[in-house]
Amino acid sequence: MLTTEAILYYKDRPVEFVQDIIKAIPDENQSDILNRVAKNRMTSIRSGHGIGKSTALSWLIIWFMCTRPFPKIPCTAPTKHQLYDILWAEIAKWLNPTLRTEIEWTQEKLYMKAYPENWFAVPRTATLPDALQGFHADHLLYIIDEASRSKRCSI
């Protein structure tokens, strides 16, 4: 899939990764989201509906999977609909044939085929923050899509 040189190049360049590897063109809002996450360890994005957040989050998940060794990426949303029908489906949409040679997508897990137990993203519906506990890795990315203002959690 990606060479070591390419991984090192794209590690801090998610917009270029999306353009070159996923073959998509992020708009200005999406580019901003991608770059913010690449530059800031903890990022929160407040915005309206319909600006492409879930698409940008799906790209971030794929980028992080491809540019970090043995990452764990727990993903959650306030409803099963938001998590599975929108975010998780969006990930499947952007896995092109080249990416699918190394990455497997299922309803329960996105993982690197060579390391299914140690290199993955998982959807977790949660009404309590405890559902996201227990994930340990050198490269950990939490995706919390459509976080409710009334139910704030810190991880």
MOLINHU-V506097 format. One record per backbone hydrogen bond with DSSP energy under -0.5 kcal/mol. CO is the residue of the C=O (numbers start at 0). NH is the residue of the N-H. Records with the same first field share a line. If there is no record, write none. Layout:
CO = NH ; NH
This chain:
2 = 6
3 = 7
4 = 8
5 = 9
6 = 10
8 = 11
9 = 12
12 = 16
13 = 17
14 = 18
15 = 19
16 = 20 ; 21
17 = 22 ; 23
23 = 25
26 = 30
27 = 31
28 = 32
29 = 33
30 = 34
31 = 35
32 = 36
33 = 37
34 = 38
35 = 39
40 = 42
43 = 45
44 = 46
47 = 50
51 = 55
52 = 56
53 = 57
54 = 58
55 = 59
56 = 60
57 = 61
58 = 62
59 = 63
60 = 64
61 = 65
62 = 66
63 = 67
67 = 70
70 = 119
71 = 140
72 = 121
73 = 142
74 = 123
75 = 144
76 = 125
78 = 82
79 = 83 ; 84
80 = 84 ; 85
81 = 86
82 = 87
83 = 88
85 = 89
86 = 90
87 = 91
88 = 92
89 = 93
90 = 93 ; 94
91 = 94
93 = 95
95 = 99
96 = 100
97 = 100
98 = 101 ; 102
101 = 112
103 = 110
108 = 105
109 = 120
110 = 103 ; 112
111 = 114
112 = 115
114 = 117 ; 118
118 = 111
119 = 72
120 = 109
121 = 74
127 = 130
128 = 131
129 = 132
131 = 134
133 = 135
137 = 139
138 = 71
141 = 143
142 = 75 ; 144
143 = 146
144 = 77
